[in-house]
C-alpha cells in the first residue's frame, strides 16, 4: 500500500516480472537496453536493498520508496516497433514553423543515456538513439508525451500531459544492479558503545543512498560488512560517512559525539576493507560536532493520523538518528550541525481507509522551527470500485487542488509483481487510459487492474517533472499523498 512507501521518488518506478501489455515488445527480437532504471516503491523498511536491475519512469513524482531496487539485471527495448529517431542533441531544438517547436528530448536515468525507449509525441512514435536522444519536429504546445519500455518482462507506460519545454528529460529504461561490501573501523569517539550510545556508517553518491549500517550498544569500533547497492556503472564515486550520538529515554538523540566523512570509490563485486582497522581506506575518524533543536507542529488533513516522524542523516534515505513512532503532532529533536551530508526530517501519516501522506524537508543548521501541513490525499470519484467494461473512453476522476501534479497509476493487481504499469501525470482532475494503438498494442481485454492517485508537490508546472531532477533536488523539500485503491476490469 502507498502508506508504507517512503523516501526518494521515481516516477512510475515499480519492480516486477512477467510479460504483458505490448505483445510485440516481448518478442524474441527485443533489444538489450543497457541504460535506464532506478529505485522501486517498496515496503516500510528504513534501508535500501542492494540488488539487481530495476525500471523507472521520469524523475519527479508518483510514489516513494525507502530502499533501492531489487531483482535481476534485465533487458529492455521494444521489439520490432517502428523506429523514427534521428541523432539529435538538445541544442538542435528550435522553431520549425509558426506555432510549432522542435522538441529535443533526452531519455536517461541518473545521467546515463537510455537507448531503445519508445517515445510518443503528438501521435508520432520515436525511439531513443544510442545517446538517449529524440528529435521531434513541428510540435505544438502544450503537448503530451508517452514513454513505453519493457524491463524484466514488465511493460511500463508513462504519460505526461501538458508539457511546454523544448528540452525535456524523460526517465525510462533499465540498468544493471551493482553490489559491494565495505568494512572498517571508527575512531575519535569512545568505543564500544555504551548503553545509550549509538553510531552508524553510510555510503551516498550525489545524494543517492547506497546503504548504511547501525552500531548499537556494545558495538564498535569495527563496522561491517556493510552491503551497498546501486543502479548504474560498475564503478561509482561516493562518500563514506559516519556519525555517533547518545539517546534519551525515548530513543531520540540527546547529544552528538562526532561525524566523519571521506571520498570513496566503490566497484561492483568488491569487498572493501576489514573491521579490524587494518585498511585505512575504509577507516573513519570522527570529529566533534554541535547540534541544534528542531521543533514544530504537524497538521494532518481529514482522518489521517501520524504514523512516525523520522530525522535522517545522509539524504532522503539515510541513517535514522530519530525514529519517533508516537502520534503526537508536536515534536522536538536535537539535529546535528555542521555535517557535510543532508539531514532530512520526514513525517508519515495514514488512515484506516488506506490513504496516506508523507512530507520531507532538508534541515539546515539555522532551521530551528518547522511546522508542517501534510497534503490531503485525492478522493477517487469515478468509476466506482470493481467497475467493469472499462476502456479508453472511461473517465477516471478525482479531487484536485490548483498547481499540484497528480499521478494516476494503473497496474495489474499484485503491487509486488505487476505485469503492466501505466502512469498518467496531469494537472487535471480527469484522465483516461492511454491509447497505444499506434504501437499496435492495447491493454488486455477482460484484464483486472487496480488504480490510485498520488498528488506531489511542490510544483506549479508539468515541466518540473522532466528537468532530470526530482522535486527534492529542485526544492530541498517534498510532499506527497495517496488515495485509497480501487479495482476495475477492462472491456472483454
SEDOTOR-524590 format. One line per 10 residues: number of its first residue (from 1); their letters; for each residue x negated, y, z negated of C-alpha. Coordinates in steps of 0.02 Angstrom, whole numbers. Layout:
// residues N
NUM = A = X Y Z; ... $
This chain:
// residues 492
1 = XXXXXXXXXX = 0 0 0; -55 178 29; -53 214 -157; -206 105 -177; -309 193 -46; -438 323 -92; -598 408 -39; -651 454 138; -527 474 279; -545 397 450 $
11 = XXXXXXXXXX = -404 421 572; -325 256 623; -456 157 529; -390 -17 497; -493 -175 496; -406 -325 570; -417 -481 677; -315 -566 813; -261 -510 986; -106 -416 1041 $
21 = XXXXXXXXXX = -28 -265 1124; -139 -241 1277; -148 -411 1358; -271 -351 1488; -391 -291 1355; -402 -464 1278; -456 -549 1438; -620 -635 1475; -691 -481 1559; -678 -367 1406 $
31 = XXXXXXXXXX = -838 -267 1395; -950 -262 1243; -938 -94 1156; -1096 -62 1056; -1039 103 983; -899 173 875; -821 122 707; -801 174 529; -727 128 360; -559 46 337 $
41 = XXXXXXXXXX = -414 78 222; -447 -34 76; -391 -80 -97; -417 7 -261; -598 -40 -289; -714 103 -335; -858 48 -224; -896 17 -42; -907 -154 36; -1060 -197 135 $
51 = XXXXXXXXXX = -1024 -295 290; -994 -308 474; -912 -206 607; -753 -108 598; -643 1 703; -581 177 682; -497 325 762; -535 511 763; -604 588 603; -477 690 511 $
61 = XXXXXXXXXX = -329 608 428; -213 465 403; -252 357 255; -400 343 141; -522 217 75; -642 192 -67; -751 71 24; -846 36 181; -798 -79 321; -798 -266 311 $
71 = XXXXXXXXXX = -780 -404 438; -892 -464 577; -983 -371 715; -864 -359 860; -842 -317 1042; -728 -185 1112; -684 -116 1281; -527 -127 1382; -549 -268 1505; -501 -230 1685 $
81 = XXXXXXXXXX = -404 -69 1651; -436 70 1778; -597 170 1762; -596 355 1803; -740 427 1704; -867 545 1782; -1032 577 1698; -991 738 1607; -1056 838 1461; -965 966 1352 $
91 = XXXXXXXXXX = -1050 1108 1447; -957 1054 1604; -790 1114 1535; -711 1265 1618; -558 1330 1706; -508 1228 1858; -357 1332 1914; -239 1462 1847; -157 1399 1687; -262 1241 1675 $
101 = XXXXXXXXXX = -427 1187 1599; -564 1061 1623; -574 962 1461; -744 887 1422; -714 756 1288; -833 652 1185; -790 482 1113; -903 435 969; -916 388 787; -1045 458 669 $
111 = XXXXXXXXXX = -1127 545 816; -1154 380 909; -1075 376 1084; -934 251 1116; -930 192 1297; -786 95 1373; -646 177 1271; -485 218 1365; -427 399 1351; -260 457 1423 $
121 = XXXXXXXXXX = -237 644 1450; -77 704 1533; -43 541 1622; -219 509 1686; -323 364 1619; -508 393 1592; -644 278 1524; -785 349 1421; -955 328 1504; -1115 264 1427 $
131 = XXXXXXXXXX = -1139 431 1339; -960 429 1273; -909 571 1390; -748 600 1486; -713 748 1601; -528 784 1635; -484 914 1768; -331 1025 1779; -267 1001 1601; -131 1120 1542 $
141 = XXXXXXXXXX = -123 1168 1359; -64 1114 1237; -99 935 1288; -80 763 1211; -222 637 1210; -215 450 1179; -362 337 1143; -349 148 1166; -481 21 1120; -492 -159 1064 $
151 = XXXXXXXXXX = -602 -215 921; -608 -389 849; -452 -436 947; -352 -292 874; -284 -154 985; -297 22 916; -193 162 992; -205 341 931; -101 485 997; -144 666 956 $
161 = XXXXXXXXXX = -9 790 1004; -33 975 1039; -220 993 1067; -292 1154 1140; -481 1135 1130; -583 1108 1288; -714 1003 1198; -629 876 1085; -722 735 998; -622 576 976 $
171 = XXXXXXXXXX = -674 440 855; -648 266 928; -748 110 966; -847 -16 867; -1020 -29 791; -1110 -174 709; -1114 -179 520; -1283 -172 434; -1334 -228 259; -1485 -223 145 $
181 = XXXXXXXXXX = -1530 -234 -39; -1626 -112 -148; -1706 -143 -319; -1815 -33 -426; -1842 47 -594; -1787 210 -677; -1893 319 -790; -1881 486 -880; -1740 426 -994; -1747 304 -1140 $
191 = XXXXXXXXXX = -1701 127 -1088; -1623 5 -1115; -1458 99 -1129; -1382 120 -1300; -1200 82 -1340; -1137 246 -1266; -1270 274 -1134; -1238 240 -950; -1338 254 -789; -1306 221 -606 $
201 = XXXXXXXXXX = -1402 214 -442; -1329 253 -271; -1376 273 -89; -1298 404 25; -1332 459 205; -1268 628 267; -1130 622 137; -1079 443 181; -1079 319 38; -1184 162 65 $
211 = XXXXXXXXXX = -1173 81 -106; -1203 101 -292; -1235 0 -449; -1197 44 -629; -1305 9 -782; -1201 -16 -939; -1252 -31 -1120; -1414 -127 -1148; -1458 -116 -962; -1609 -33 -881 $
221 = XXXXXXXXXX = -1736 24 -839; -1732 -102 -695; -1589 -98 -570; -1536 -207 -426; -1524 -293 -314; -1405 -156 -256; -1315 -211 -97; -1289 -69 27; -1194 -73 190; -1167 45 335 $
231 = XXXXXXXXXX = -1095 50 509; -1216 108 643; -1401 99 685; -1516 -36 620; -1625 92 530; -1547 236 435; -1620 385 341; -1535 402 172; -1553 474 -2; -1581 365 -155 $
241 = XXXXXXXXXX = -1517 444 -315; -1488 401 -498; -1401 484 -644; -1393 446 -831; -1267 509 -958; -1185 473 -1126; -1000 443 -1154; -873 500 -1282; -745 392 -1372; -636 388 -1216 $
251 = XXXXXXXXXX = -775 333 -1100; -791 502 -1017; -959 593 -1003; -1016 697 -1151; -1196 741 -1102; -1305 712 -950; -1478 644 -984; -1560 655 -814; -1547 649 -625; -1671 594 -491 $
261 = XXXXXXXXXX = -1674 579 -302; -1791 537 -159; -1781 512 30; -1764 330 77; -1757 238 244; -1655 78 244; -1661 -58 378; -1536 -195 413; -1583 -359 330; -1712 -279 217 $
271 = XXXXXXXXXX = -1740 -323 34; -1823 -167 -34; -1913 -157 -200; -1922 -253 -362; -1831 -220 -526; -1994 -239 -624; -2055 -70 -563; -2195 -137 -455; -2132 -48 -298; -2150 143 -312 $
281 = XXXXXXXXXX = -2045 166 -155; -1885 120 -247; -1927 186 -421; -1841 346 -476; -1899 470 -608; -1753 561 -689; -1772 743 -741; -1663 835 -868; -1506 920 -802; -1374 1030 -880 $
291 = XXXXXXXXXX = -1185 1018 -871; -1029 1125 -868; -850 1096 -922; -722 1067 -785; -541 1082 -842; -369 1118 -774; -192 1057 -748; -114 945 -616; 59 970 -542; 143 819 -465 $
301 = XXXXXXXXXX = 295 835 -350; 453 729 -365; 439 566 -458; 252 547 -435; 155 504 -591; -33 520 -614; -123 353 -600; -301 412 -631; -422 556 -624; -599 523 -564 $
311 = XXXXXXXXXX = -759 626 -570; -890 560 -448; -1071 596 -411; -1134 557 -236; -995 621 -124; -816 574 -82; -859 397 -134; -997 376 -261; -1038 344 -443; -891 366 -562 $
321 = XXXXXXXXXX = -951 463 -713; -772 490 -774; -629 369 -741; -477 429 -838; -326 316 -814; -211 417 -925; -57 502 -852; -95 668 -938; -81 820 -823; -208 922 -921 $
331 = XXXXXXXXXX = -391 869 -913; -564 924 -967; -728 837 -923; -913 876 -926; -980 887 -748; -1164 883 -702; -1251 1042 -644; -1399 1055 -527; -1383 887 -440; -1427 880 -254 $
341 = XXXXXXXXXX = -1284 766 -201; -1100 813 -201; -994 796 -358; -809 772 -321; -651 771 -426; -506 659 -374; -326 642 -430; -220 490 -382; -32 477 -408; 109 361 -356 $
351 = XXXXXXXXXX = 289 317 -395; 394 160 -409; 460 179 -231; 286 161 -158; 250 344 -120; 75 407 -161; -33 562 -160; -218 599 -177; -322 758 -192; -509 786 -196 $
361 = XXXXXXXXXX = -615 942 -218; -803 966 -216; -859 1026 -387; -984 1169 -377; -1091 1215 -527; -995 1377 -550; -824 1292 -547; -750 1284 -721; -561 1292 -695; -474 1187 -563 $
371 = XXXXXXXXXX = -285 1174 -555; -218 1051 -427; -45 1035 -349; -27 871 -256; 56 866 -85; 233 799 -78; 246 634 16; 351 642 175; 526 569 164; 571 449 304 $
381 = XXXXXXXXXX = 736 499 386; 763 379 529; 777 247 589; 839 156 435; 742 14 359; 749 -150 456; 807 -62 614; 825 -169 770; 810 -141 958; 679 -5 935 $
391 = XXXXXXXXXX = 593 59 1093; 509 214 1162; 670 314 1157; 692 287 969; 661 443 867; 558 419 709; 597 570 600; 532 627 431; 523 783 323; 382 905 353 $
401 = XXXXXXXXXX = 307 1067 288; 231 1200 402; 49 1195 457; 10 1020 400; -39 869 504; 72 715 494; 17 541 546; 147 408 583; 68 235 575; 150 85 658 $
411 = XXXXXXXXXX = 74 -87 638; 115 -270 627; 172 -317 452; 11 -378 372; -88 -225 319; -239 -338 292; -233 -420 464; -126 -323 588; -139 -361 773; -82 -191 834 $
421 = XXXXXXXXXX = -111 -22 754; -29 133 829; -52 305 751; 36 464 812; -31 628 741; 76 783 753; 134 947 676; 313 897 718; 443 802 616; 484 681 756 $
431 = XXXXXXXXXX = 379 555 852; 409 412 973; 316 251 1006; 189 291 1144; 222 239 1324; 73 135 1380; 149 85 1546; 10 175 1637; -105 40 1567; 14 -99 1616 $
441 = XXXXXXXXXX = 48 -131 1433; 188 -120 1305; 224 -163 1126; 276 -345 1100; 460 -374 1136; 553 -426 978; 398 -386 875; 404 -347 690; 322 -186 633; 302 -76 479 $
451 = XXXXXXXXXX = 293 113 484; 248 250 362; 196 432 372; 48 520 291; 27 708 275; -150 778 273; -224 946 231; -293 1074 231; -260 1103 415; -166 1229 521 $
461 = XXXXXXXXXX = -205 1159 695; -218 989 778; -389 1039 845; -464 1014 672; -437 827 698; -557 824 846; -706 926 786; -810 771 749; -799 806 562; -667 760 434 $
471 = XXXXXXXXXX = -570 882 326; -686 863 177; -839 905 281; -749 1058 351; -668 1124 192; -752 1035 44; -580 981 -13; -448 862 47; -270 807 8; -151 676 74 $
481 = XXXXXXXXXX = 17 600 29; 100 445 100; 283 400 116; 369 237 75; 357 100 205; 497 38 319; 509 -104 443; 583 -119 617; 596 -242 762; 565 -191 941 $
491 = XX = 694 -224 1076; 689 -404 1140 $
